[in-house]
């Protein structure tokens, strides 16, 4: 029996076109830390730590940097 165009379309719509998520994608007890996830987490924490340290390092230096570049908080004129 030959299928018509309409039944082929109905059959293709009935099949899922996207594969179900793999068990590795969940954050349950079976979560596996792959290399990309480790790098992303380490980079996030490194960035947060460096921004926190930089905040306190550059705060006392700001007046000296403003003076060296002749910047002031007062508008001229």
C-alpha positions in Angstrom: 0.0 0.0 0.0 1.4 3.4 -1.0 1.4 6.2 1.5 0.1 9.6 0.5 1.9 12.9 1.3 -0.6 13.6 4.1 0.1 10.3 6.0 3.9 10.8 5.7 3.5 14.3 7.2 1.3 12.9 10.0 3.9 10.1 10.7 6.8 12.6 10.8 4.9 14.8 13.2 4.1 11.9 15.5 7.8 11.0 15.9 9.8 13.3 18.2 12.3 15.3 16.3 14.4 16.1 19.3 16.1 13.4 21.3 15.2 13.2 25.0 17.7 14.7 27.4 20.4 12.4 28.5 20.8 11.3 32.1 24.1 13.2 32.2 22.3 16.5 31.8 20.4 16.3 35.1 21.8 17.7 38.3 20.7 14.8 40.4 22.9 12.2 42.1 24.1 10.9 38.8 25.5 14.2 37.6 29.0 13.8 36.1 31.4 16.8 36.1 32.8 16.9 32.6 35.8 19.1 31.8 33.9 22.0 30.4 31.7 22.3 33.5 34.8 22.2 35.7 36.4 25.0 33.7 33.2 27.1 33.8 32.8 26.8 37.6 36.4 27.5 38.3 36.4 30.5 36.0 33.3 31.9 37.7 34.8 31.6 41.2 38.1 33.0 40.0 36.4 36.1 38.4 34.3 36.7 41.6 37.4 36.5 43.8 39.5 38.7 41.7 36.8 41.4 41.4 36.3 41.3 45.2 40.1 41.8 45.8 40.4 44.5 43.1 37.6 46.5 44.6 39.6 46.9 47.8 42.9 47.4 46.1 41.9 50.1 43.7 39.7 52.1 46.2 42.7 53.8 48.0 44.5 54.3 44.7 41.6 56.1 43.0 42.4 59.6 44.4 46.1 59.3 43.2 45.0 58.1 39.8 42.5 61.0 39.5 45.2 63.5 40.4 47.7 62.1 38.0 45.1 62.4 35.1 43.9 65.9 36.3 40.4 64.6 36.9 38.1 66.2 39.5 34.6 65.8 40.7 33.9 69.5 40.2 32.6 70.8 36.9 34.5 73.6 35.4 32.7 76.9 35.0 
